[in-house]
Every structure is written in structure tokens, then in C-alpha cells.
Amino acid sequence: MFEDVIKYYDEDSWRRYFSVDVAEFYSSVEGLLRLRRELVEELTSDSVGNLITKSNIYMEILFGGLRVSESKPLTDNALALFYKNVFGVGLKDEDLRKVVTRLREGLTLEKAAEDMHCTVENTSILEILQDTSLKLEAVYKSLRGVVEKPKPKEYKLNTSTIGLEAMQDVLNAGKKLLPLYNPLSFFIISIYSIPKFYATEAYTKLFEKDTQSLLKKYGIHITKLVEPDLPDEKIRSEREVVGLEDDCVGYLIRKVILNIYLLFQREILRHFFTIEDEFNKYINIYANKLKVSIVVEKFNDVIGALKNVGSKANALNIIKDMNLMISNYEFYYGEGSVVGGEVKIRDYGVNYTKFFAFLAPQMFLGLARVRPYTSAKWFDWLCTLGWEK
């Protein structure tokens, strides 16, 4: 069923994914960052008074949405606020208030701002896009000779709304990459970490030689993450947890997807674009599917162990102090080790196969993960709970 839609075994699908889907997002991100550099160069080249005298475009970028109010000089959807909070260019708050007081004294806007200069700051939106740019640069560097690196989108600074247009392009292209809408993106998050037995059942061609060769060609490297502490090599191999190798193309694309989710949670963008919280939309849709696919009563001991010893959070840290927030459910996380046929979580011992049988559907949906540290016997884990009630 999955393989009719998720054509992970088809080279044309991967070529299209990186040369069209990912490429469109990369081009939009790079185009916006280039536009921002041009804006910074232009808006710091002269005093604000001279800039707005020369061009109405600069006047709208710096003062669009200005009102004669010292407490709140800019409306919530002011164009100037967009450029200030998204592109990081504009006047300081105290300078805007000073302009308002001067306007009240009868000065023209040009005169009121003639001794002022634009400030340049980084913003949370720019930090997300800059981090995304670095990751996508690494992706296309890894795929050199396989996929041609796309060119940045070109934007001309000939209208005050060009920044809005560039940001809209980023959001549109980013949304197309999200797992809810893109089968290969779903595939990538589904194999970030997953029990081999579950992966084999969902993706019957995954471990075939030709498929593995194709995936490696496009930087989707699957490796062993965790294995049971059992002497039988065949059983160990069948029950191991596999997943994306650190820093391979697939690993980086998953990080890019998380960055896109982060964009769709930025409150500042909601004032200017009609967007949904795509992260929680995805979780809500698939958490409901978990309810009908898992016999919860069979895993009460696993759930109890996860809840009793795991730390609880309503957010995932993605970049610096920026978190992905979860609304209706909760994340639980912690560390575990494999001892014989058990998973040890602090003082709790849970059957290895049962532990991963419970997590497997969540891992497949990208709602849970395990990643090793030091060896395949030690790992950290995260899962989503609240749907099972």
C-alpha cells in the first residue's frame, strides 16, 4: 500500500524530489537571503530622510503602517513591522516614537527622519533560513554529480511588497516539502529511526540490494542504531533498530523539515500570511490514527515505564532557543540501555521486542525516535503520549 505512493525505490522519484521539490525551496530561501543582503546595503547607504525622499519604496518599507501613536507607532500588520521583524531592517522603536512626536510638531516625514539611520539585526526568521541554507548547501554538495545545484530565485527591489512575495514563496515551497504533502519527505522522517522488522513490513523493497544502492546514491544512508544483547546473530540482525546515518543527506533533510515546521509556528508570520501550525496539524492527524492501530492495553507496562521515568516536555528544541511547540499531546524523553533481552530505563526493565513494538508505529510516523550514543547498547529516546488515553 505504502509503496504505491512512496516510491523510495524509483530513481525518477528521487531525481524529481531533489531537482524540483527541494530545489524550489532552496531557490526561494537563497533568493530571500540575497534580497535581504541587497536591502541592508540600500537602507544603510544614507540617512532615512534622504532614502525616503529618493524613493517611495523605501518610505513604505520603513514607515508602511505608521500611525501617530507613541505607545504603538506601527499597526500589527504594518509593512514596516514585517521588514523589521522578518528581514531585520528598520528603525529602532525609540526612533519611531521620536518620528511620531516630530510629526505632531508639524514636520514632514522626510524632515522628521532626516537625522536617523536604519538598524540591522538578525531575527528568528532569518536564523531559521540561514540554518536551512547551510543544511541545503551541504545536501547539494553531497549530491554533486548526481543532481545539479539550483540557482537562487531572483527578486528585484522595485516594489515595497517584494519582501512579502519572497517570504510567501519560501512558505509555499516549504509546505510542499512537508511529510503530510510529500511522500518522499514522509519516507525520510519514517526511517530516521525504526525497528528493522517494522521497516521491512512497511517497505518490502527497502533492504533489497538495488534499493540500497539507489538510496545511497542520493545520500539516504541507513545504518544500525540499536540492537538486542542476544548471542544469536540472525535474531540480533532481525530485531535491530535502524535509521539514518548522522549528517547524511536524509539526516539533513529531516532537519530542514523541522526548520520548516518552525517557520509555520512563528507568530510574526501569522500577521501577514494565512498559515496553519503545520507541525501540530500533522501530529493531530497521525495521533488519531495511532489510537485505532494500537491495542494500548497490551503495552500498559511500557507506557507506565516511559511516563514514570521519562522527562516530560511540550516542546522540541530545534535552533538555539527556538522550540517546536506541541499543543494537544506531550513529549516524553530519556535514556535507555539494552541488557540481554531487556531495555533498561532507570530502574524499569521492559522486554526489548515489546518496547520497540510499542514505539515502532510512532517512529514510522516521526512521532518517536531512538538514537544511540557510545554504542548500540545505549540510546536516548523520545516519544509522543496523550493519544493513548
LINKA-V818444 format. One record per run of one state. SS is the DSSP state (h for helix, s for strand, l for the rest). FROM is the first residue (numbers start at 1). LEN is the number of residues. If there is no record, write none. Layout:
ss=<SS & SS>
from=<FROM & FROM>
len=<LEN & LEN>
This chain:
ss=<l & h & l & h & l & h & l & h & l & s & l & s & l & h & l & s & l & h & l & h & l & s & l & h & l & h & l & h & l & s & h & l & h & l & s & l & h & l & s & l & h & l & h & l & h & l & h & l & s & l & s & l & s & l & s & l & s & l & s & h & l & s & l & s & l>
from=<1 & 2 & 6 & 11 & 44 & 48 & 55 & 56 & 64 & 66 & 67 & 74 & 75 & 79 & 88 & 89 & 91 & 93 & 105 & 109 & 113 & 119 & 121 & 124 & 143 & 162 & 178 & 183 & 191 & 193 & 196 & 203 & 209 & 218 & 222 & 227 & 233 & 240 & 241 & 245 & 249 & 264 & 267 & 271 & 278 & 294 & 296 & 310 & 311 & 314 & 315 & 320 & 322 & 326 & 330 & 340 & 342 & 346 & 348 & 352 & 365 & 369 & 373 & 378 & 386>
len=<1 & 4 & 5 & 33 & 4 & 7 & 1 & 8 & 2 & 1 & 7 & 1 & 4 & 9 & 1 & 2 & 2 & 12 & 4 & 4 & 6 & 2 & 3 & 19 & 19 & 16 & 5 & 8 & 2 & 3 & 7 & 6 & 9 & 4 & 5 & 6 & 7 & 1 & 4 & 4 & 15 & 3 & 4 & 7 & 16 & 2 & 14 & 1 & 3 & 1 & 5 & 2 & 4 & 4 & 10 & 2 & 4 & 2 & 4 & 13 & 4 & 4 & 5 & 8 & 4>
